[in-house]
Amino acid sequence: MNLIKRNGNQYPGFPRLFFDDFFGRELFNWENNNFSTTSSTLPSVNIKESADNYQVEVAAPGMDKNDFKVVLEGNLLTISSTKQQEQTNEQESFTRKEFSYQSFQRSFELPKNVVEEEHISARYENGLLQLTIPKKEESKQKPPRQIEIL
C-alpha cells in the first residue's frame, strides 16, 4: 500500500496546518524563556552592559508608556504591564462586547551595591521600553594603570 500525496499533504486524514504547526515548534528547546507557565508570550528582553551602565530593552509593541510599571525593590528590578481593551459592537437586535487583557511581568536581580538606584531612567518609544541603569563610580572598571618599578 502506498500513501498518495494530495495537495502537498502526505496524510490526507490530518490537516496540513497541524503538521506545519506541530513540527515548526521548538519542542525540545528547554531554554526558550519567551513563554510563561501559563503559555502566554513574554516580551523579548535585551540586556547590555557597558563601562558606565546597564541597558535593558523590552520589546513591547502596541503598548503605551502608561501601561508599564517599573519597580526597584532592593536589588530586584521588576518590569510589568497590564493592558485592558474593551470593544462594543451594537446593532439593532444585539450587542456584542469583547474584552482583551494583556499582562506580563519580568524580574531581574541587579548586582548588589553596583548601581545608582536614584538615577535609573526609562523611556518608551516605537514599541521599545528602554531602561538605563547607571553604575556607581566605584564599581566602574578602571583603565589599566602601569605601575612604575623603583
C-alpha positions in Angstrom: 0.0 0.0 0.0 1.4 3.4 -1.0 0.4 6.7 0.6 -0.8 9.2 -2.0 0.3 12.8 -1.7 -2.5 15.2 -2.4 -2.3 19.0 -2.3 1.1 18.7 -0.6 -0.3 16.7 2.2 1.1 13.2 2.6 -1.5 12.2 5.2 -5.0 13.3 4.0 -6.6 12.5 7.3 -4.6 15.2 9.0 -4.8 18.8 8.1 -1.6 20.3 6.7 -1.7 23.1 9.2 -1.4 20.6 12.1 1.8 19.2 10.8 3.3 22.6 9.9 2.4 23.9 13.4 3.5 20.8 15.3 6.8 20.3 13.6 7.6 24.0 13.4 7.6 24.4 17.2 10.8 24.2 19.2 9.6 21.4 21.4 12.9 20.5 22.9 14.2 24.0 23.4 14.2 23.9 27.2 15.9 27.4 27.4 13.2 29.2 25.5 12.1 31.8 28.1 9.6 33.6 25.9 6.7 31.6 27.4 5.4 31.8 30.9 4.0 28.9 32.9 0.6 30.0 31.6 1.7 29.6 28.0 1.3 33.3 27.3 4.0 35.1 25.4 6.5 37.2 27.3 8.2 40.1 25.5 11.8 39.6 24.5 14.5 41.4 26.6 18.0 42.5 25.7 20.4 43.4 28.4 23.7 45.2 27.5 26.5 46.2 29.9 28.9 49.0 29.2 31.6 50.6 31.3 29.1 53.2 32.6 25.7 51.5 32.8 23.4 48.6 32.0 20.8 49.0 29.2 17.6 46.9 29.4 15.4 46.8 26.3 11.9 45.3 26.3 10.2 44.7 23.0 6.5 45.5 23.6 4.9 47.0 20.5 1.3 48.3 20.7 1.7 49.4 24.3 1.6 52.9 25.8 4.1 54.2 28.3 1.3 54.3 30.9 0.8 50.6 30.5 4.1 49.8 32.2 5.2 49.7 35.8 8.9 49.6 36.7 9.7 48.9 40.4 13.1 48.5 42.1 12.9 46.8 45.4 16.3 46.1 47.0 18.2 44.8 44.1 15.2 43.2 42.3 14.1 45.2 39.2 10.5 44.2 38.1 9.0 45.3 34.8 5.3 44.6 34.4 2.5 45.7 32.2 -1.3 45.3 32.1 -3.4 46.4 29.2 -7.1 46.1 29.0 -9.3 46.8 25.9 -13.0 46.7 25.5 -14.8 46.7 22.2 -18.5 47.1 21.9 -20.5 46.5 18.7 -24.1 47.5 18.9 -26.6 46.7 16.2 -30.4 46.6 16.0 -31.1 43.3 17.8 -27.9 42.5 19.7 -24.9 43.9 21.5 -21.5 42.2 21.4 -18.8 43.0 23.9 -15.3 41.7 23.6 -12.6 42.1 26.3 -8.9 41.7 25.8 -6.3 41.6 28.5 -2.6 41.5 28.1 -0.2 41.4 31.0 3.3 40.3 31.8 5.9 40.6 34.5 9.7 40.1 34.2 12.1 40.4 37.1 15.9 40.8 37.1 18.3 40.7 40.0 20.8 43.6 39.8 24.3 43.2 41.3 24.4 44.4 44.9 26.0 47.8 45.6 26.8 48.4 41.9 24.0 50.6 40.5 22.9 54.1 41.3 19.3 53.4 42.1 18.2 57.1 42.2 19.4 57.7 38.6 17.6 54.8 36.8 15.7 56.2 33.8 13.1 54.6 31.5 11.5 55.7 28.2 9.1 54.0 25.8 9.4 54.8 22.1 8.4 52.9 18.9 7.4 49.7 20.7 10.6 49.5 22.8 10.9 50.2 26.5 14.4 51.2 27.3 15.9 51.4 30.8 19.3 52.9 31.6 20.7 51.7 34.9 23.9 53.7 35.7 26.7 52.1 37.7 28.3 53.6 40.8 31.6 55.3 40.2 33.5 52.9 42.5 32.1 49.9 40.6 33.1 51.1 37.1 36.0 49.3 35.6 39.1 51.5 35.6 41.6 51.5 32.7 44.8 49.6 33.2 47.5 51.6 35.1 51.1 50.9 34.6 53.0 50.7 37.9 56.5 52.1 37.9 59.1 49.8 39.2 61.6 51.5 41.6 
